[in-house]
Amino acid sequence: MSHDMSETIREAIRASGLAEIEIARRASTTAGQINRFMRGERTLTLPIAERVCRVLGLKLVSVPKKKGK
């Protein structure tokens, strides 16, 4: 997961007003996983990131890379 995407998700979690444990419950993951992600110690797997985004009302989309990059 890219740094920009991770930071966007972190900002959305902070702005959500939801406790990390509630986000974890709704996203079917552990509070520890969310907490380590928020501290920058771990990244989220794509399936977990998608579920967290769904909880936050965000949509994860794939953007094709430009040629030569």
C-alpha positions in Angstrom: 0.0 0.0 0.0 1.4 3.4 -0.9 2.3 6.0 1.6 -0.3 8.5 0.3 -3.0 5.9 0.5 -2.0 4.9 4.0 -1.9 8.6 5.1 -5.4 9.2 3.6 -6.8 6.2 5.5 -5.2 7.4 8.7 -6.6 10.9 8.3 -10.1 9.4 7.6 -9.8 7.2 10.7 -8.9 10.3 12.8 -11.7 12.4 11.3 -14.3 9.6 11.6 -14.9 10.1 15.3 -15.0 6.3 15.7 -12.8 4.5 18.2 -10.2 2.2 16.6 -11.8 -0.8 18.3 -15.1 0.1 16.6 -13.5 0.5 13.2 -11.8 -2.8 13.7 -15.0 -4.5 14.7 -16.9 -3.2 11.7 -14.0 -4.1 9.4 -13.6 -7.6 10.8 -10.1 -7.1 12.0 -8.4 -6.6 15.3 -8.0 -3.3 17.2 -4.3 -4.1 17.5 -3.9 -4.2 13.7 -5.6 -0.8 13.4 -3.6 0.6 16.3 -0.2 -0.6 14.8 -1.3 0.9 11.4 -2.2 4.2 13.0 1.3 4.3 14.7 3.0 3.6 11.4 4.3 0.3 12.6 2.4 -1.9 10.0 0.6 -1.5 6.8 -2.8 -2.9 6.1 -3.3 -5.7 3.6 -5.4 -4.7 0.7 -8.5 -6.8 1.9 -8.3 -5.1 5.3 -7.8 -1.7 3.8 -10.8 -2.2 1.6 -13.0 -3.1 4.6 -11.7 -0.2 6.6 -12.4 2.1 3.7 -15.9 0.7 3.4 -16.5 1.4 7.2 -15.3 5.0 6.6 -17.4 5.6 3.5 -14.3 5.7 1.2 -13.8 3.8 -2.0 -10.5 2.2 -2.9 -9.9 2.3 -6.6 -7.1 1.1 -8.8 -5.4 3.7 -11.0 -3.2 2.4 -13.8 0.4 3.6 -13.8 1.4 5.9 -16.6 3.8 4.4 -19.0 7.5 5.0 -18.2 6.9 5.2 -14.4 
